[in-house]
């Protein structure tokens, strides 16, 4: 770890929390004209996941910031219009197309490794996939010859291995999703020419990615900056001096921090969003950071055996007044939004919970809300009165 320069400013933990909220688009007036595309550009990455409860996670992220944004505008912001691409950032993510040059360092590293997740194939299959896409245009893996050898999800066919390798190398991109299946096309055809032709060095890529992560986080430790795009410590250390971020000291944080200087110029004020957050939302996807800033230890329990779950299958933290004040494990039954399990920090958060449940129900087309389990049943009368 490189030596840390002396801090240029000292800020309170509360100020750091509000800087983080504003940087993530959850404090102040949202830019509704920019829509889901604007949210994507602000965050720099939106994580993808197959779990769908109220909606898929990539839909929940703009919803948390904009309110009841429609599914079609979200899909158009992500796929089909040359405005974004899928790649490995924090995890499998949707990224603004402007960031295509920034991930050249990772594409080069993938190419140097020469394989994807341990899979090996004949090089002739790779060439065949590229030739087929060039001749026939965008195709799913099924259109290329089949995604799997057997019914087992991990048993990929050679063509699926080849096209995923081409995705990792940057020879192809995902142009859209059809029934959640990726549609692949040649990068040279799908990425705008001015971006496709940029050839940044690894150092330039990392400097710009660290700067982008710093802007999206507002204020961050070295570990926070590493986690946002899953960079190595040495990469962050090398990039920090040219990133434009400035060292700061945050009250109560044990580690040094860096901040976006533009964020420090104005006081973070404005309207706080009240919303249920996807566990994969970039405000909270980094668990140590979430606990440090909001005092909540939260983890996804979808893959935890049911009898060992504490908060539920897809517990969504409740953001209200700039704080995480509870959790809701949601489900849908016909026209009813079901809160299978709810925990709340006290009576003062009941109105925010009711607001979040009503808004979420309306967004997904539910006319009723049913709360099954409240960790504090004494809150039920007030909650049901507000939901009536």
N, C-alpha and C positions, 0 to 999 in steps of 0.2 A: 504494500500500500504506500502510495506516494505521500510525502509530507504535505500537510494541509496549511495553506496560507492563513494568516490572521483574518478573522471575520471582519467584514466591512460593515456589518450591522448586527444588532442583537434584537430579536423579536420574541414576543410572548408565544406560549403554546396556543393560546386562543387566536392570535394573529395568524400563526402558521396554519391552523385548521381552516380559517376563512380564506387564506390564500389558496389552499388546496381545493376548497369547494368552488371558488371562482374559476380557477384554472380548469376544472372539470365541467364547467358549465352548469353548476348547481347553485350558484349564488349570483343574483342579478337578473336582468331581463334576458330571456333567451332570444336568439336571432331566428325568429320563426320563418323569415323569408329564405334564409339559407337552409332551413329544414334539416333532414337527416344527413344530408351531404355536409352541411356546416358542422354538425356534431362530429362526424367522422374526421373532418379536417382539424377540428379543435383538439380532439383526443389523440389523433395520430394512429390509433389502432382500436379496433372493436373485436373482442374475442368471439369466436364461433364455438358452438357446442350443439350436440344433437338433442339434448334434453329440451322438451317443450312442455311447459305446464300452462301458464297463462299465454305464453307465446315463446318463441325461441329467444335466446339471450340477446342476439344481435338486434332484435326488435325492442326488447326491454330497455336497452341502453338509450336510444333516442326518445323513447316514451318517458323515461325518468326525467329527461331534460325539457322536452317540448310538450308533454301531455299527450293527448290522444292522436298521435300521428298515425296515418293509415299504413297498412302493410304495403300497398303498392308504391308509395313514395319511398319507403325504406328500401324495398327491393331495387327500385330504379337508382337510388343513390349508391347502392353497392355493386350491382351487376347490370351488364347489358349496355352501358352507355360510355364505356371507357373512362369512368371516373374513379375506379378503385380496382384493386387486385387482391387475391388471397395469397398469403405467405406466412411463414413462421416468424412471429415477432415475440410477444409475451407467451403466446401459444399459437395455435392456428387462428389467424386473424384476418379480418378485412382491413386493408390499408389504403389510404388515399393514393391515387395514381401518381401524385407528385413525389411520393416516397420511393417509387421504383428505383431510381438511381442509388438511393441510400442503402439498399439491401444487396448491392453488388458484392460487398465483402462476404456476405453469407452464401450467396449463390456460388461465388468462387470457391469458398471452403467446401461446399457440398460437392462441387465438381471434383475437387482434389481428393475427396474421400472416395468418390466413384460409385457409391451405392446408397440406397435409401433404406434405413432401418434394417440393415443386414441382408436385404434381398439382393440376389445376383441374377442376371439374365444374360442371354446371348446379345451381343451388340447389334446383331442383325435385326432383332426385334425392335430395338430402340430406333434404328434408322427407318424401319417399316412404319412405326407409329408417326414419326415426323413426316414421312412422305405421304401418309394417308391424310393427315391433317392439312398438309399443303394442297393436296388434290381435292379433298372433299369439304374443307371448311370445318367449323366448330363441331365437335362430336363428344358424346359421353363415352365413358370407358366401355359401356355396352356396345355402342356404335363402333368402337375400335376393335371389338372382338370378344368382349366379355370382361367383367370385373373380377370374377372369382372362379376358381377351379371347382370348388365344392360349395356347399351351403354355409360352411364356416366363414365367419366374417374376416378372419385373418388370412385365409387361404387365397391370396390374390393370384390372378392369372398373370402370365408374362406381360401381356399388353398393359394391364393395370400397373404393374411394377414399372414398366417402361415409361408410361405417361406421368406417373408420380415422380419418377426420377427426373424427367424432363421439366416438371414443375419446379422441383428443388434446384435444378441447374439454371432455370430461367429461360429455357427454350420454349416453354409453353406457359400460358396463363389460364386461369379460370375466368371465362367471360360471363357466365351466368350459372344459375342453379335451376334444374328442372326436377321437381319432386325431391329436392335436397340432393340430387345427383349433380356432380360437377360436370360442366361443359367446358372442354378444353379447346384452345386455339393457339396458333403460333404467336409467340410474343412479338415477333417482328411485324405482325399484322395487327395485333390488338393493342399494343402500347403505343401511344402517340410518338411520332418520330423524334421530336426534340428531346423527349425523355429517354427513349430507347437508345439513342446514340450517345447519351452522356456516359462517360467512363470515369467515375470517381475512383480515386485510390482508396484502399482500406482505411487509411487515416482520415480522409475527407468524409467517408461514409460515417465513421464512428463519431467524429466531431459533430456532425449535423444530427445524428440520432441522439446523442447525449443532450444536445441543445433542445431538440424537440421534446425529449422526455422531461427535461427540466421545466420547459414551458407548460407541458401538460400536467405536471405535478405541482407547480407553483413554488414549492420549497421541498427539498428532498435530501436524504442522506446518500452516501455512496451506494449503499445496498439498495435503496429505492431506485436509483438511476440504473443500476445493474438489472434489476428485476423488470423494469418496464418493457424493454425489448430483449430481455434475457442475454445481456452482455456479460463478458467476463470482467473481473475486477481490474486486471491489467489493461483491458481495452478502455474502461472508463477512466482510469488514472491517466492514460496517455492522451485521452481526448479532452479532459476537463480544461486544461489551460487555454485551448483554442475554442471552447464551446460558447464562451460569452457568459456563462453562469458565474455568479459571484459567491464567495464563501460567507456564510452567516452563522450566527449562533442562535439556537432556538432553546428557550427556557424549558428545562425538563428533559431535553433530548440528550442522551449520553454520547451520541456520535456527532461529528461535525456535519454541517449541512451546506447546501448550495441553493441559490434561488435565481429565478429569472429576474434580471434587473428591471425589466419593464413592469413586472408584477409588484415590485417594491415601490414604484413611483406613486401609486395611488392606494388609498385605503380600500380594502375589500368590503363593500357594502352593497345592499340591495335585497331583493326579495328572495327568500329561501324556498326551494322546491320541497314539497311534501310528496314523497313517492316511495313505492316499494322497489328495492334495488335487486337486480340479478346478482347472484353470488359471483358472477363473472364480470361484473361492472368494474371498469378500471379505477373507480374511486376506492374500491375495497378488495380488488383481486389479490393485492399483496397483504397477506394476513398480519405479519409483524407491523407493517406501516399502519394498518387499520387499527390495531390495538394501541399503537403509540399515539395516534391522532385522536381517535374516537373512544378509546377505552373499551372496545368490544372485541372479544375473541370469537371470531366467526369462521366456520368451515362448512363446506358442502358435505352433506351427509347422504347424498343419493347413493353412494357406493358403500355405505356403512350398513351392516345388517340391521333390519328393522328394529329388533329388540334392543339394539345398542344406541339408537338415535336419541338425541336430546331435544332437538328443536324441529325435526321433521325432514322429509325427503328432499325438499327444495326450499328450505327456509330462506325467505327474502328479508334482509334487514330493512327496517322502516326508517327513512330519513325524514326528519321534521325539525324545523328551526335550526338547521345546520348541524344537527347531532343525530346519532343513531340511537333511537329510543325504544326499539323493540324488534321483534321478528314475527313473520307470518309465513306459515307453510300452506300455500294455496293449492286449490284444485278446482276443476269445473265439473259440474254435473248438470248437463242440459243447459238450462237458462239460469242456473244458480252458480255463483262464485262461492266456493266453500273455503273457509279458513279452517283447515283441519287442526291447527295448533297455533296459538298466539301467546307470545310473551311480551310484556310491556313494562316500562320502568316506573309506572305509577299513574294515578288518575289524571294528571295534567296532560298526558299523551293520548288520552282516549279520543278527543276531537280529531287529532291528526290521523289516528288509526281509522276512524270512521270515514274521514275524507279520502284517505288512500284506498280503502276498500271500495267505496262508492265509485271513485274515478276508474279504478282498475276494472270493476265489473262493467261499467258502461263501455269502456274501451274494447273489451273482448265480447261485447254483445250479450251480457248477462243482465237480467232484470231484477234478480234477487241476490242477497248476500246471506250466507248462513255461517255462523261461528260455532264450530263444534267444541273445541277445547280452549279455555282460557286458563293460563297458568295461575292467574289471580281471578277467581270467580266473582269476587266482590266488585269487579269492574263491569260485569255483564249488564246490569240494569242501565247504566249510563250509556254504554256502547249500543245496546239494542234500541234505546230511545233515539239516538242519533242516526241509526241505520234505518229506522222505521220510515 
